[in-house]
Amino acid sequence: MLDADIKQQLNQYLQLLEGDVLIKVSAESDALSKDMLAFLDELAGMSSRITIEQARLERTPSFSVNRVGEETGVVFAGIPLGHEFTSLVLALLQVSGRAPKVEQNVIDQIKSIKGNYVFESYISLSCHNCPDVVQALNLMSVLNPGISHTMIDGAAFKSEVESKDIMAVPTVYLNGQFFGSGRMSLEEIVAKLVDEPDASEFNDKEPFDVLVIGGGPAGASSAIYAARKGIRTGIVAERFGGQVMDTLGIENFISVKHTEGPKLAASLEEHVKQYNVDIMKLQRAKRLEKKELIEVELENGAVLKSKTVILSTGARWRNIGVPGEAEFKNKGVAYCPHCDGPLFAGKHVAVIGGGNSGVEAAIDLAGIVSHVTVLEYNDALKADSVLQDRLYSLPNVTVIKNAQTKEITGTDKVNGITYVERETGEDKHIELQGVFVQIGLVPNTDWLGDSVERNRMGEIVVDSHGATSMPGVFAAGDCTNSPYKQIIISMGSGATAALGAFDYLIRN
């Protein structure tokens, strides 16, 4: 089942196993069970440290990864290929005794968790957001005997997914109850299980020379450029990577032919950690004020002080703002076709938006669902012509232009969409099971109020040095009025803002 290239890579990883690993497999005579057995036999044949034995687990087909004589609570229900192949490799290494690349304070927090926690994560093998959750919960299971985790491939256990009305991945259950949905980092999951740190931990910090707000490409670039100047640098980030974490294929990052968002985000964080930067994760800013120093108040109540501040808060998916969108989010309303598309296999879905993102989503979904209806507000699609040509060549796609979305309908989940035919003013309704919203981004700047100048789109207005209307405050990336929202442009603007802040410090 594994091609030669994957086998070569896997062989290198398996040489890093530090102890024996026992895989217990629960299989029957169905096709998926046979494939799983063939996959595991191939895996075990590549290392003398891996042995396999038959067992009876809660789900079939599934297998657990254990130390000899010890249950670790790491279970895969389905064959972890695709994006989850790395999750299996890491599980094998960590169960064998290899130390994880996680900060010691996080490891200590996980080990201190008391009680029994049975996690179940429902995923799609095509989901690039799911591995973060799977790998985090697997690691917690390895480190704490009171925690167990089962990764469940939604395509392999469709009836279970449908019985729980799961329409977005990853979706996590804890002890049989809904725990969370969407991308969650290890730190975010741990934070939901342990007491929040006292705000005094942040209040007691010495003032920074440069404080960066946001951990995307612009924020990471700003922090690195500032730290390289030898000045006291801090970075506040709800999550490293920002929108990059939700991007699957990246093919326009100069000198890198192809990479994926989560991989690039991990590299950003790793690069920042090479410097003396005070990283404060899982924190959001709520207020910016200029006093003797610039003060940034966090949502936990703490106040950080700095001589200069760089705002790099990025952007988020724009909502259409119609009835039913919020009510049916993760119940038929989705924003990531790569992640959630497989859950709509054989169903009729709509894509709202005719730009590059919308048309690319429709093309991807057309290979999974029974039919895709693209709704575009204007009288023409805005996507690149090569994408439009591909879209119109597909037999199961309908494009409706001059369509203003009015309502997403449903009871417990989406059952249709109503739009206004703008030429006639007539209401039209389409019966379907899913709606993917792809209408661009909105800057994460609401919390700033009138503290700095923003344009009518909410974007922070900056000059050629990245400076805002507030002295000592700079901004970079997708939260600014930069005309083009691209990763490489955000990185460049982050460097500009950091150099601008350094110049400001010298002059003041």
Backbone torsions as a table, in degrees:
resi	resn	phi	psi	omega
1	MET	NA	-16.4	-177.2
2	LEU	-105.1	133.0	179.3
3	ASP	-78.2	173.3	-172.2
4	ALA	-63.4	-39.6	-178.9
5	ASP	-65.1	-45.5	179.6
6	ILE	-64.1	-40.1	179.1
7	LYS	-61.2	-40.2	-179.9
8	GLN	-64.1	-44.7	178.0
9	GLN	-64.3	-44.5	-178.0
10	LEU	-62.9	-39.1	179.9
11	ASN	-60.2	-37.8	177.3
12	GLN	-66.1	-41.2	179.6
13	TYR	-67.4	-41.0	-176.9
14	LEU	-66.3	-22.3	176.0
15	GLN	-69.8	-13.8	179.6
16	LEU	-89.5	-2.8	178.0
17	LEU	-59.9	131.8	-176.4
18	GLU	-101.1	-10.0	179.0
19	GLY	-153.1	174.9	-179.6
20	ASP	-75.5	146.2	-179.3
21	VAL	-125.1	132.4	177.5
22	LEU	-110.7	122.5	177.3
23	ILE	-102.9	119.0	176.2
24	LYS	-99.6	123.1	-173.7
25	VAL	-117.7	134.5	176.4
26	SER	-110.0	110.2	-174.9
27	ALA	-141.7	156.2	176.4
28	GLU	-126.2	-146.3	-175.0
29	SER	-102.1	3.6	-179.0
30	ASP	-72.1	165.6	-174.7
31	ALA	-63.0	-40.5	-178.8
32	LEU	-66.8	-38.6	177.1
33	SER	-61.8	-42.6	179.3
34	LYS	-63.7	-41.0	178.0
35	ASP	-64.0	-39.7	-179.9
36	MET	-64.7	-43.8	178.8
37	LEU	-62.3	-41.5	178.6
38	ALA	-64.3	-41.0	179.2
39	PHE	-62.9	-46.6	-177.9
40	LEU	-70.1	-36.2	177.1
41	ASP	-62.9	-40.2	178.7
42	GLU	-64.6	-40.4	179.5
43	LEU	-64.5	-48.5	-178.1
44	ALA	-65.0	-29.6	180.0
45	GLY	-70.1	-9.6	-178.2
46	MET	-97.1	-6.1	179.7
47	SER	-151.5	131.7	178.2
48	SER	-72.4	-12.1	-179.9
49	ARG	-82.1	-10.2	-177.4
50	ILE	-107.6	126.7	174.3
51	THR	-124.9	156.9	-176.4
52	ILE	-126.5	139.8	173.3
53	GLU	-140.6	151.5	178.1
54	GLN	-74.6	146.5	180.0
55	ALA	-154.3	175.3	175.3
56	ARG	-119.5	106.9	179.1
57	LEU	-103.2	174.0	-175.4
58	GLU	-61.4	-36.8	-179.2
59	ARG	-119.3	148.7	175.7
60	THR	-133.1	128.5	2.0
61	PRO	-85.8	144.0	175.9
62	SER	-161.4	168.1	175.4
63	PHE	-151.1	151.7	178.5
64	SER	-113.4	151.6	-180.0
65	VAL	-112.8	117.5	-171.0
66	ASN	-132.9	159.7	164.2
67	ARG	-80.9	152.8	179.4
68	VAL	-62.3	122.6	179.7
69	GLY	81.5	7.0	-177.1
70	GLU	-146.5	126.9	175.6
71	GLU	-82.0	129.7	-179.8
72	THR	-98.6	-16.3	-179.4
73	GLY	83.4	12.5	178.8
74	VAL	-99.0	115.0	-175.1
75	VAL	-130.9	138.9	174.7
76	PHE	-116.0	115.2	175.7
77	ALA	-100.1	96.8	-170.5
78	GLY	120.2	171.2	-178.7
79	ILE	-95.1	114.2	-174.8
80	PRO	-77.7	73.9	173.8
81	LEU	-102.0	-162.7	-179.3
82	GLY	58.2	-137.7	-178.7
83	HIS	-67.3	-18.3	-177.1
84	GLU	-88.5	-1.2	179.5
85	PHE	-61.9	-38.7	177.0
86	THR	-63.0	-34.7	178.5
87	SER	-61.1	-40.7	178.0
88	LEU	-65.9	-45.1	-179.2
89	VAL	-59.4	-46.3	180.0
90	LEU	-64.3	-39.0	178.7
91	ALA	-62.1	-43.7	178.6
92	LEU	-60.2	-46.3	-178.8
93	LEU	-64.8	-45.4	-176.6
94	GLN	-70.4	-38.9	176.6
95	VAL	-64.7	-33.8	-179.6
96	SER	-70.3	-12.4	178.4
97	GLY	113.8	0.6	179.9
98	ARG	-74.6	132.0	-175.4
99	ALA	-67.5	135.4	178.4
100	PRO	-75.7	154.6	178.0
101	LYS	-88.5	71.8	-177.9
102	VAL	-133.4	145.2	-179.6
103	GLU	-60.8	142.5	-173.9
104	GLN	-61.5	-34.6	-179.3
105	ASN	-65.6	-31.9	177.4
106	VAL	-71.1	-42.0	176.9
107	ILE	-59.5	-43.3	179.1
108	ASP	-63.0	-39.4	178.6
109	GLN	-63.0	-43.5	-179.2
110	ILE	-63.4	-44.9	-178.7
111	LYS	-66.0	-24.6	-177.3
112	SER	-84.4	-9.1	-178.4
113	ILE	-67.6	126.4	-178.7
114	LYS	-102.8	148.1	177.5
115	GLY	107.3	-178.3	-179.2
116	ASN	-109.8	127.5	-176.9
117	TYR	-129.3	111.8	179.5
118	VAL	-104.7	105.5	-179.2
119	PHE	-97.1	142.8	172.2
120	GLU	-133.4	126.0	178.9
121	SER	-116.8	127.9	177.9
122	TYR	-98.2	124.6	-171.5
123	ILE	-134.9	168.8	168.3
124	SER	-117.9	139.6	-178.8
125	LEU	-66.5	-18.1	178.2
126	SER	-90.6	-1.6	-175.8
127	CYS	-83.0	122.1	179.4
128	HIS	-86.2	-8.3	175.8
129	ASN	-88.3	-26.0	-172.7
130	CYS	-65.4	-39.8	-176.1
131	PRO	-56.6	-34.7	178.3
132	ASP	-57.7	-44.1	-179.3
133	VAL	-69.2	-46.9	-179.3
134	VAL	-59.5	-47.2	-177.7
135	GLN	-66.9	-36.3	178.1
136	ALA	-65.1	-46.7	-178.0
137	LEU	-70.2	-35.1	175.0
138	ASN	-62.0	-45.8	-179.9
139	LEU	-61.0	-42.1	178.6
140	MET	-61.5	-37.2	178.6
141	SER	-66.8	-37.6	179.1
142	VAL	-67.5	-38.3	-174.5
143	LEU	-83.4	-27.3	-174.6
144	ASN	-127.7	117.9	-177.4
145	PRO	-66.5	-14.2	178.4
146	GLY	-85.7	-0.5	-177.1
147	ILE	-117.8	135.0	173.9
148	SER	-132.6	157.5	-178.3
149	HIS	-147.8	135.9	174.5
150	THR	-121.5	120.5	171.4
151	MET	-82.5	128.3	-177.1
152	ILE	-120.8	116.3	177.2
153	ASP	-74.8	114.9	-176.4
154	GLY	-60.2	-31.6	179.9
155	ALA	-69.9	-28.9	-179.3
156	ALA	-85.0	-24.1	-177.9
157	PHE	-127.0	60.7	-175.1
158	LYS	-61.2	-41.9	-177.0
159	SER	-63.2	-37.1	179.3
160	GLU	-67.6	-41.4	178.3
161	VAL	-63.8	-43.8	-179.3
162	GLU	-68.2	-35.7	179.9
163	SER	-66.6	-26.6	178.3
164	LYS	-96.3	1.8	-178.5
165	ASP	54.3	40.7	178.7
166	ILE	-81.4	120.1	-177.8
167	MET	-129.7	21.0	176.1
168	ALA	-155.9	144.5	178.0
169	VAL	-127.9	153.4	-8.0
170	PRO	-74.0	144.6	172.4
171	THR	-119.9	129.0	-173.9
172	VAL	-115.9	133.3	172.9
173	TYR	-111.5	143.3	175.5
174	LEU	-124.3	120.3	-179.0
175	ASN	51.6	40.4	175.8
176	GLY	84.8	-3.6	-178.5
177	GLN	-114.6	149.1	179.2
178	PHE	-58.8	131.2	-178.2
179	PHE	-110.7	-41.5	-178.9
180	GLY	178.1	164.5	179.6
181	SER	-139.9	148.4	-178.9
182	GLY	93.5	178.4	-177.6
183	ARG	-63.2	131.9	174.5
184	MET	-138.0	131.3	177.9
185	SER	-82.6	167.2	176.4
186	LEU	-56.4	-44.7	-178.4
187	GLU	-64.0	-37.2	179.7
188	GLU	-66.7	-41.5	179.5
189	ILE	-65.5	-45.6	179.7
190	VAL	-61.8	-39.6	-178.8
191	ALA	-61.7	-28.8	179.6
192	LYS	-77.1	-13.3	-177.7
193	LEU	-106.4	-15.2	-177.8
194	VAL	-121.8	164.8	179.3
195	ASP	-67.0	142.5	177.9
196	GLU	-66.9	144.8	177.7
197	PRO	-64.2	147.6	178.8
198	ASP	-62.5	138.8	179.6
199	ALA	-60.3	-23.0	-179.5
200	SER	-61.8	-24.1	177.7
201	GLU	-58.8	-31.0	-180.0
202	PHE	-93.8	-36.9	-178.5
203	ASN	-61.9	-30.3	-175.5
204	ASP	-81.4	-0.6	-178.6
205	LYS	-72.1	142.2	175.5
206	GLU	-67.1	151.7	178.5
207	PRO	-58.0	144.7	178.9
208	PHE	-91.5	159.5	167.9
209	ASP	-81.4	-43.6	176.6
210	VAL	-133.2	126.4	175.8
211	LEU	-118.1	119.4	-178.2
212	VAL	-98.3	131.0	178.5
213	ILE	-109.3	105.1	-179.0
214	GLY	121.6	138.9	-174.5
215	GLY	-119.2	27.5	175.4
216	GLY	-83.8	-164.1	-179.8
217	PRO	-56.1	-41.2	-179.8
218	ALA	-67.8	-44.1	-179.4
219	GLY	-65.6	-42.5	179.4
220	ALA	-63.7	-43.6	178.8
221	SER	-61.9	-43.5	178.8
222	SER	-60.2	-46.2	-177.7
223	ALA	-63.5	-42.0	-179.0
224	ILE	-66.0	-46.5	-179.8
225	TYR	-64.3	-37.4	179.0
226	ALA	-69.6	-46.0	-178.1
227	ALA	-62.5	-34.3	179.9
228	ARG	-66.9	-16.9	175.7
229	LYS	-83.0	-3.9	177.8
230	GLY	79.7	18.6	-179.8
231	ILE	-103.6	158.6	-175.9
232	ARG	-69.6	115.5	-172.4
233	THR	-122.5	136.5	174.6
234	GLY	-130.2	155.9	177.6
235	ILE	-138.2	127.4	176.8
236	VAL	-104.0	120.7	-176.6
237	ALA	-140.9	125.6	173.8
238	GLU	-64.9	-39.4	173.7
239	ARG	-156.9	141.8	177.7
240	PHE	-73.2	140.0	176.8
241	GLY	104.3	-36.1	-179.2
242	GLY	58.2	-136.8	-178.1
243	GLN	-62.1	-21.9	178.5
244	VAL	-58.7	-32.5	-179.8
245	MET	-62.4	-23.3	-178.5
246	ASP	-99.8	10.3	-179.1
247	THR	-103.0	128.4	-177.4
248	LEU	-83.5	-78.1	-177.4
249	GLY	-95.1	131.4	175.9
250	ILE	-121.2	114.8	-174.6
251	GLU	-124.1	7.7	-179.0
252	ASN	-121.6	19.9	175.6
253	PHE	-87.9	106.2	-167.4
254	ILE	-55.4	131.6	-179.2
255	SER	87.1	-9.5	175.4
256	VAL	-117.0	110.1	-174.4
257	LYS	-63.4	-39.6	179.7
258	HIS	-155.8	136.6	170.7
259	THR	-151.3	175.9	178.4
260	GLU	-118.7	150.9	-175.6
261	GLY	-51.1	-54.3	-179.3
262	PRO	-58.7	-34.9	179.0
263	LYS	-67.3	-42.5	178.6
264	LEU	-66.4	-40.8	179.5
265	ALA	-61.7	-41.4	178.0
266	ALA	-63.3	-38.1	178.1
267	SER	-66.9	-37.2	177.5
268	LEU	-60.1	-48.4	-178.5
269	GLU	-64.5	-42.4	179.8
270	GLU	-61.8	-38.6	179.9
271	HIS	-67.4	-43.9	178.9
272	VAL	-60.1	-38.4	-177.6
273	LYS	-69.8	-10.4	177.1
274	GLN	-74.4	-12.0	-177.0
275	TYR	-116.3	168.1	-178.5
276	ASN	-81.6	74.6	-178.9
277	VAL	-115.9	130.0	176.1
278	ASP	-80.0	104.9	-176.2
279	ILE	-95.2	122.0	179.1
280	MET	-117.7	96.7	-176.7
281	LYS	-90.7	165.7	179.8
282	LEU	61.1	29.2	-179.4
283	GLN	-124.0	141.6	177.5
284	ARG	-122.4	140.6	177.3
285	ALA	-84.0	148.1	179.6
286	LYS	-129.4	-13.5	-178.8
287	ARG	-154.5	141.3	177.1
288	LEU	-127.1	128.5	-177.3
289	GLU	-146.4	139.4	179.4
290	LYS	-96.8	116.9	173.6
291	LYS	-123.7	-140.0	173.5
292	GLU	-59.9	-42.6	168.5
293	LEU	-115.2	172.3	175.9
294	ILE	-86.6	129.3	-177.9
295	GLU	-108.0	135.8	175.5
296	VAL	-122.1	114.3	178.1
297	GLU	-91.5	133.3	178.5
298	LEU	-92.9	164.0	-179.4
299	GLU	-66.5	-19.4	177.4
300	ASN	-83.6	3.5	177.4
301	GLY	96.3	-13.3	-179.2
302	ALA	-72.3	153.8	177.8
303	VAL	-123.3	122.0	176.4
304	LEU	-101.6	144.3	-179.1
305	LYS	-120.3	145.4	-178.8
306	SER	-155.6	154.3	176.2
307	LYS	-74.2	-34.4	174.9
308	THR	-138.3	156.6	179.5
309	VAL	-134.4	139.4	174.1
310	ILE	-116.3	119.2	179.6
311	LEU	-90.8	118.1	179.5
312	SER	-139.9	53.4	-172.0
313	THR	-82.1	-2.4	172.0
314	GLY	67.5	-153.3	-176.3
315	ALA	-143.6	169.9	-179.9
316	ARG	-134.3	166.8	178.5
317	TRP	-59.3	135.0	177.9
318	ARG	-78.7	132.7	175.9
319	ASN	-86.6	151.5	177.2
320	ILE	-81.3	-21.7	173.3
321	GLY	71.1	35.5	178.0
322	VAL	-111.8	158.8	177.1
323	PRO	-54.6	136.2	177.4
324	GLY	99.2	-20.9	-177.7
325	GLU	-66.0	-53.0	-179.5
326	ALA	-69.8	-39.4	-176.8
327	GLU	-63.1	-33.6	-175.2
328	PHE	-110.5	18.5	174.5
329	LYS	-62.1	130.4	-175.2
330	ASN	66.9	9.4	174.5
331	LYS	-125.1	32.1	-178.7
332	GLY	127.9	-24.6	173.5
333	VAL	-93.8	124.2	-175.0
334	ALA	-137.8	165.0	-177.8
335	TYR	-128.0	-9.0	-178.2
336	CYS	-125.1	102.4	-179.2
337	PRO	-66.2	-31.0	179.9
338	HIS	-65.9	-41.1	-176.0
339	CYS	-77.4	-51.6	-169.2
340	ASP	-96.6	-12.1	-178.3
341	GLY	-51.0	-47.0	-177.9
342	PRO	-59.9	-22.9	179.0
343	LEU	-72.7	-12.8	-178.8
344	PHE	-108.2	21.1	-179.2
345	ALA	-54.8	129.8	177.8
346	GLY	77.8	5.8	-177.2
347	LYS	-109.4	169.5	177.7
348	HIS	-97.4	126.5	-179.5
349	VAL	-130.7	162.9	174.7
350	ALA	-118.3	148.3	170.7
351	VAL	-117.3	124.0	178.1
352	ILE	-97.3	115.5	-180.0
353	GLY	125.8	129.7	-177.4
354	GLY	-114.6	20.5	173.6
355	GLY	-83.0	-169.8	-179.3
356	ASN	-57.7	-44.8	-178.3
357	SER	-62.2	-44.5	-178.3
358	GLY	-66.2	-44.1	-178.5
359	VAL	-69.8	-39.3	175.9
360	GLU	-61.6	-40.8	178.2
361	ALA	-61.9	-43.8	-179.4
362	ALA	-63.3	-40.6	178.7
363	ILE	-62.9	-45.7	179.4
364	ASP	-62.3	-45.7	-176.0
365	LEU	-67.7	-30.9	-177.8
366	ALA	-60.1	-25.8	178.6
367	GLY	-82.7	-2.8	-176.6
368	ILE	-118.7	-47.1	-172.8
369	VAL	-90.9	174.0	179.8
370	SER	-78.5	-36.2	-178.6
371	HIS	-155.9	144.5	177.3
372	VAL	-122.2	129.5	173.3
373	THR	-111.9	120.5	178.9
374	VAL	-96.5	125.4	178.4
375	LEU	-108.6	119.3	-179.9
376	GLU	-118.6	129.6	-176.7
377	TYR	-66.5	-41.1	-176.8
378	ASN	-84.2	179.9	-176.8
379	ASP	-87.8	5.2	177.6
380	ALA	-152.4	147.9	174.5
381	LEU	-68.7	148.5	-179.1
382	LYS	-101.2	-3.8	-176.3
383	ALA	-69.5	159.9	176.3
384	ASP	-57.2	147.2	-174.9
385	SER	-60.8	-35.1	179.9
386	VAL	-63.6	-35.3	177.7
387	LEU	-72.0	-39.7	178.6
388	GLN	-63.4	-40.9	178.7
389	ASP	-60.0	-42.9	179.2
390	ARG	-65.3	-41.9	-179.5
391	LEU	-60.5	-49.1	-176.2
392	TYR	-70.1	-13.4	178.3
393	SER	-82.8	-10.3	-175.8
394	LEU	-85.4	133.1	-175.0
395	PRO	-75.6	-19.2	-175.1
396	ASN	-110.1	33.6	179.0
397	VAL	-125.9	134.1	173.3
398	THR	-119.0	132.2	178.4
399	VAL	-110.4	124.8	178.1
400	ILE	-118.1	118.3	-179.8
401	LYS	-100.4	168.5	-177.5
402	ASN	54.3	40.7	-177.5
403	ALA	-115.3	118.4	177.8
404	GLN	-101.6	113.8	-178.9
405	THR	-62.8	129.6	-177.1
406	LYS	-108.3	-41.1	-176.5
407	GLU	-161.6	143.8	169.9
408	ILE	-103.1	121.4	-172.7
409	THR	-102.5	161.5	177.9
410	GLY	166.1	177.2	174.0
411	THR	-113.2	-85.8	173.6
412	ASP	-90.8	-15.2	175.4
413	LYS	-153.8	171.3	-174.5
414	VAL	-62.6	134.7	173.2
415	ASN	-129.2	0.6	178.5
416	GLY	175.9	176.1	178.0
417	ILE	-140.9	138.8	178.4
418	THR	-111.8	132.8	178.1
419	TYR	-133.6	160.2	177.5
420	VAL	-101.6	125.8	174.6
421	GLU	-75.2	103.9	-168.2
422	ARG	-63.0	-28.1	-179.8
423	GLU	-70.1	-34.2	-175.6
424	THR	-111.1	-17.7	-176.0
425	GLY	78.8	6.5	-176.9
426	GLU	-84.6	138.8	175.6
427	ASP	-78.5	136.7	176.5
428	LYS	-127.4	147.5	-180.0
429	HIS	-129.5	137.6	177.5
430	ILE	-121.6	128.7	174.7
431	GLU	-82.5	125.3	179.7
432	LEU	-159.1	178.3	-174.0
433	GLN	-117.2	-6.2	-178.0
434	GLY	-154.7	148.9	178.4
435	VAL	-133.4	123.0	177.4
436	PHE	-107.4	120.2	-176.7
437	VAL	-93.5	121.6	-176.6
438	GLN	-140.4	67.8	-174.6
439	ILE	-120.4	28.8	173.6
440	GLY	97.0	-165.8	-171.5
441	LEU	-122.5	158.0	174.4
442	VAL	-128.8	135.3	-175.4
443	PRO	-67.4	145.1	178.4
444	ASN	-86.0	70.9	-174.8
445	THR	-127.9	4.9	-177.1
446	ASP	-55.9	-36.4	-174.4
447	TRP	-67.5	-14.5	-176.2
448	LEU	-79.6	-22.3	-178.8
449	GLY	57.2	-131.5	179.8
450	ASP	-99.2	15.1	-175.6
451	SER	-66.1	-34.0	174.7
452	VAL	-132.5	156.7	-179.1
453	GLU	-69.5	133.2	175.4
454	ARG	-129.6	151.1	177.9
455	ASN	-84.9	-176.4	-175.5
456	ARG	-65.7	-18.5	177.6
457	MET	-86.6	-3.2	-177.4
458	GLY	87.7	2.5	-179.4
459	GLU	-78.7	141.5	179.6
460	ILE	-73.6	129.7	-179.8
461	VAL	-83.8	124.5	-179.4
462	VAL	-126.7	159.2	175.3
463	ASP	-97.5	-168.9	-175.0
464	SER	-67.9	-14.3	177.5
465	HIS	-99.2	3.0	-177.3
466	GLY	82.6	8.0	-177.2
467	ALA	-79.5	143.3	176.1
468	THR	-98.4	-172.2	-180.0
469	SER	-74.5	-13.6	177.9
470	MET	-98.0	120.1	-179.4
471	PRO	-55.0	130.3	179.0
472	GLY	89.9	-6.2	179.4
473	VAL	-109.8	127.5	-178.6
474	PHE	-120.8	166.4	179.9
475	ALA	-148.0	154.9	-176.7
476	ALA	-154.9	153.0	172.4
477	GLY	89.9	-156.8	-172.4
478	ASP	-69.7	-10.9	178.3
479	CYS	-84.0	-3.8	-177.4
480	THR	-103.8	177.4	179.6
481	ASN	-84.9	22.3	171.8
482	SER	-57.5	131.0	-173.3
483	PRO	-69.7	-20.5	-176.4
484	TYR	-123.6	126.0	-178.0
485	LYS	-99.1	92.6	-178.6
486	GLN	-135.7	149.9	-178.1
487	ILE	-58.2	-47.9	-175.1
488	ILE	-67.3	-32.3	176.9
489	ILE	-71.2	-38.6	177.4
490	SER	-61.8	-42.6	178.7
491	MET	-61.8	-43.3	178.8
492	GLY	-63.8	-41.3	179.8
493	SER	-68.9	-30.1	175.4
494	GLY	-65.0	-41.7	176.7
495	ALA	-63.6	-42.5	178.7
496	THR	-60.2	-46.2	-179.2
497	ALA	-62.8	-40.3	179.8
498	ALA	-66.0	-42.5	178.0
499	LEU	-67.1	-35.7	176.1
500	GLY	-64.9	-40.8	178.1
501	ALA	-65.5	-40.4	179.4
502	PHE	-64.3	-41.8	177.9
503	ASP	-62.8	-39.7	177.8
504	TYR	-61.8	-42.7	179.8
505	LEU	-62.2	-41.6	-179.2
506	ILE	-63.6	-42.4	-175.2
507	ARG	-78.3	-16.4	-176.7
508	ASN	-120.0	NA	NA
